[in-house]
Amino acid sequence: MRAVLFVVGFATTACGGSDGNATTADATTTDATTDSTPLPTGDAAGLTTYGAPYPGGEFHLGPVDWDETEWHNACAPPTKYAAAVRAAEGVLLAGLWNGIPNVAGYCDACIRVDTAKGKSAVLRVVTYGDTSKNSIDVSPEAYALLNSGEHPRAMTWQFVKCPAGGPILYEFQTAASEWWTSLWVRNVRVPIAKVEVKSKNHSAFVALERSSDGTLNDGAGFGRGPFTLRITGADGTVHEDTFDWPSPDLGGQLLTGKGNFP
């Protein structure tokens, strides 16, 4: 998959993703009604699904991988995904067709893939790019699970809630600061509808702007001091994490939230 990555402001600034210690003062998660549309094929196995299925595509061995052996992952900084994020999200990876509206908003979401031969897998989205309509590229590990030797490799996929696997991670770009703040939200269990911040510069919650590499940006900056990030999922569920300003500064930090969506 040839990753599509548009440069928006500072969106391609490298992010170190160091394992910074997060100080979490408070975390809150609120449940809301979910969209439980049945999966197109196979056993739903209790998975929560979001939106309509995407039928009529094929799955391909991209390859999609953390080391970017052929293509850059569009949801990653130029320095690739941080090691801690890789460990949290696993090796079953996918790249989406870039014809999906607001495709960058699905960075780090999960999809359920059901093949015409009856095989299924839940994959983490780490990139997007040029392929045929509703088709996906996958990692070698995902390909090994899905492939039955068929051709074409027909399948249907749908956004789903990710399996439980640790807390949300907030990866800040290396250029992030109190004056311009940019981050990725990693390892989140539900597709994200919006992310908001309340901080020294924002007495009430304001929405962050999504860029084409999946980053969420505040052009005015958070301001130096404690801040709260509020994530609203595609199902209306809300999760909040509050952090003290990290030492020595925000740029390049990987902050660990207190929990995840239920």
Secondary structure, DSSP 8 states (H G I E B T S, - for coil): -EE-----TTTT-----B-----EEEEEEE---------SSS--TT--EEEEEEEEEEEEE----TT-SSS--TTS-TT-S-HHHHHHH-S-EEEEETTSTTGGGGTT-EEEEEETTS-EEEEEEEEEEE-STT-EEE-HHHHHHH--S-SS-EEEEEEE-----S--EEEE-TT--SSSEEEEEES-SS-EEEEEEEETTEEEEEE-EE-TTS-EEETT---SS-EEEEEEETTS-EEEEEE---SS-STTBEEE-S----
